Amino acid sequence: MNPTDQPNDFPQLETERLVLRQLTLDDTDFIYQHFSNPDVYRYLLDDDPVTSRGQAEEIVRFYVDSIGKSYNRWGIVKKAENILIGTCGFHNWNRRDARAEIGYDLSPEFWGQGFMTEVARESLRHAFQGMGLNRVQAIVYPENMPSIRLLEKLGFRKDGLLRQYHRMADVYYDHLLYSLLKEDSTAQ
């Protein structure tokens, strides 16, 4: 099957204030500025910080075409100003077991305004209805209290501690595993 013949598992989504759309190469400058920002990067211990525009372009190219893949990354666009304010998406999509992992980030100037709650609810609705998932999980650094509060507000439950799960600069960091089952979700 040609990838262009496959359905798009990650279509554009929309909320009252936001559009979730696939990243394009035009987003490279935003990705560079966003993922090199120490406030954004503080709890993203699963990869090295972005230090060049070339690295940002590699990230965008990785996500540009998600048809038939087990991952995606939407750009979060604030409708009122038509500007990117963050990213979100799914990875490690296991179709057989109907589960995937959610990830998200937001530019600091937009923190505390309910945007990520709006994004996560729409993403989860799509996960359970559009992707046919039964389980969505999140792996979060224990000191990332805003993310933990968001997950708990959305109904995620803590499954446990992943000891020394990520390594950054030769230091191992514990992470928490959270999950939300379709039967427990209000996002259906």
C-alpha positions as MATLAB code, in Angstrom:
seq = 'MNPTDQPNDFPQLETERLVLRQLTLDDTDFIYQHFSNPDVYRYLLDDDPVTSRGQAEEIVRFYVDSIGKSYNRWGIVKKAENILIGTCGFHNWNRRDARAEIGYDLSPEFWGQGFMTEVARESLRHAFQGMGLNRVQAIVYPENMPSIRLLEKLGFRKDGLLRQYHRMADVYYDHLLYSLLKEDSTAQ';
ca = [
       0.000    0.000    0.000;
       1.279    3.434   -0.920;
       1.527    5.752    2.152;
      -0.640    8.303    0.333;
      -3.409    5.664    0.127;
      -3.469    5.266    3.905;
      -5.873    7.237    6.070;
      -4.409   10.146    8.004;
      -4.444    9.009   11.616;
      -3.453   12.494   12.742;
      -5.784   14.993   11.040;
      -5.971   18.656   11.920;
      -7.961   19.145   15.127;
      -9.662   22.260   16.419;
     -10.830   23.613   19.766;
     -12.506   26.875   20.669;
      -9.228   28.827   20.791;
      -6.717   26.552   19.085;
      -5.872   24.558   15.967;
      -3.697   21.451   16.146;
      -2.025   21.015   12.773;
       0.855   19.043   11.347;
       4.221   20.746   11.528;
       5.733   22.128    8.328;
       9.243   23.276    7.429;
       7.963   26.837    7.907;
       7.819   26.007   11.647;
      11.570   25.385   11.933;
      12.385   28.760   13.511;
       9.656   28.292   16.121;
      10.870   24.769   16.932;
      14.432   26.062   17.300;
      13.451   28.916   19.630;
      10.935   26.781   21.534;
      13.109   23.733   22.245;
      16.192   25.775   23.041;
      14.267   27.721   25.710;
      15.474   26.502   29.149;
      11.981   26.914   30.639;
      10.443   24.667   27.972;
      13.299   22.219   28.083;
      13.557   21.950   31.884;
      11.535   18.732   32.204;
      12.167   17.223   28.755;
      14.861   14.812   29.835;
      14.334   12.304   27.035;
      16.452   14.169   24.475;
      19.238   16.725   24.310;
      18.356   20.437   24.037;
      18.128   21.890   20.547;
      21.239   23.973   19.955;
      21.033   24.748   16.226;
      18.535   25.543   13.527;
      19.729   22.398   11.716;
      18.647   20.231   14.667;
      15.278   21.963   14.674;
      14.874   21.262   10.978;
      15.653   17.566   11.577;
      12.897   17.459   14.207;
      10.397   19.069   11.848;
      11.370   16.766    8.953;
      10.862   13.763   11.242;
       7.275   14.848   11.940;
       6.284   16.415    8.595;
       4.559   13.324    7.209;
       2.977   11.113    9.858;
       0.767    9.019    7.554;
       1.187    5.359    8.428;
       3.629    6.072   11.265;
       3.407    5.336   14.982;
       3.990    8.957   16.006;
       3.016   12.530   15.240;
       3.525   16.054   16.507;
       0.948   18.749   15.993;
       1.823   22.410   16.143;
      -0.523   24.197   18.550;
      -1.744   27.374   16.858;
      -3.549   30.108   18.770;
      -6.378   31.110   16.444;
      -6.663   34.749   17.529;
      -3.101   35.616   16.468;
      -2.421   32.645   14.144;
       0.821   31.875   16.005;
       2.419   28.652   17.186;
       2.479   28.372   20.966;
       3.620   24.773   21.486;
       3.417   21.193   20.277;
       1.677   17.986   21.250;
       1.269   14.529   19.877;
       1.483   10.806   20.294;
       4.363    8.389   19.984;
       5.033    4.714   20.587;
       1.628    3.899   19.111;
       1.147    0.169   19.518;
      -1.792   -0.621   17.253;
      -2.084   -4.248   18.352;
      -2.473   -3.304   22.007;
      -4.363   -0.059   21.221;
      -2.099    2.199   23.273;
       0.137    5.213   22.746;
       2.066    7.779   24.740;
       1.074   11.453   24.787;
       3.562   14.308   24.932;
       3.107   18.070   24.999;
       4.884   21.376   25.607;
       3.889   25.021   25.649;
       5.764   28.302   25.376;
       6.075   29.891   28.842;
       4.165   33.064   27.965;
       1.056   30.894   27.483;
       1.299   28.891   30.704;
      -1.574   29.092   33.188;
      -4.223   30.062   30.612;
      -5.878   26.660   30.155;
      -4.462   26.074   26.675;
      -2.849   22.738   27.468;
      -6.019   21.430   29.113;
      -7.907   22.363   25.940;
      -5.268   20.699   23.738;
      -5.045   17.538   25.837;
      -8.812   17.061   25.958;
      -9.104   17.301   22.175;
      -6.058   15.068   21.653;
      -7.508   12.453   24.005;
     -10.908   12.621   22.307;
      -9.130   11.907   19.017;
      -7.035    9.150   20.614;
     -10.072    7.218   21.812;
     -12.424    7.964   18.913;
     -10.185    8.515   15.886;
      -7.214    6.281   16.676;
      -9.189    3.589   18.470;
      -6.934    3.583   21.503;
      -7.850    1.889   24.745;
      -4.942    3.318   26.775;
      -3.004    6.569   26.650;
       0.039    6.860   28.848;
       2.297    9.709   29.866;
       5.809    9.607   31.260;
       6.551   12.624   33.410;
       9.464   13.848   35.498;
       8.389   13.796   39.191;
       9.293   17.487   39.685;
       7.080   18.586   36.774;
       4.117   19.443   38.969;
       2.181   21.426   36.314;
       2.175   18.361   34.044;
       1.216   16.042   36.888;
      -1.683   18.347   37.855;
      -2.843   18.419   34.213;
      -2.751   14.631   33.909;
      -4.645   14.148   37.159;
      -7.233   16.776   36.157;
      -7.797   14.789   32.945;
      -8.353   11.569   34.909;
      -4.961    9.921   34.451;
      -3.889    7.580   37.230;
      -0.356    7.053   38.444;
       0.760    3.534   37.521;
       4.141    3.750   39.193;
       7.720    4.919   39.248;
      10.106    4.215   36.379;
      13.430    4.189   38.191;
      16.351    5.809   36.357;
      14.255    5.903   33.186;
      16.040    8.693   31.291;
      19.706    9.621   31.173;
      20.887   13.171   30.580;
      24.544   14.213   30.823;
      25.409   10.928   32.556;
      22.771   11.445   35.249;
      19.825    9.041   35.485;
      16.384   10.439   36.259;
      13.340    8.682   37.643;
      10.018    9.297   35.899;
       6.405    8.588   36.753;
       4.115    6.551   34.524;
       0.526    7.753   34.251;
      -2.270    6.201   32.215;
      -5.817    6.897   31.132;
      -8.098    4.131   29.884;
     -10.892    4.736   27.408;
     -13.443    3.471   29.933;
     -12.259    6.061   32.477;
     -12.020    9.011   30.094;
     -14.455   11.876   29.811;
     -12.802   12.804   26.480;
     -14.770   10.222   24.501;
];
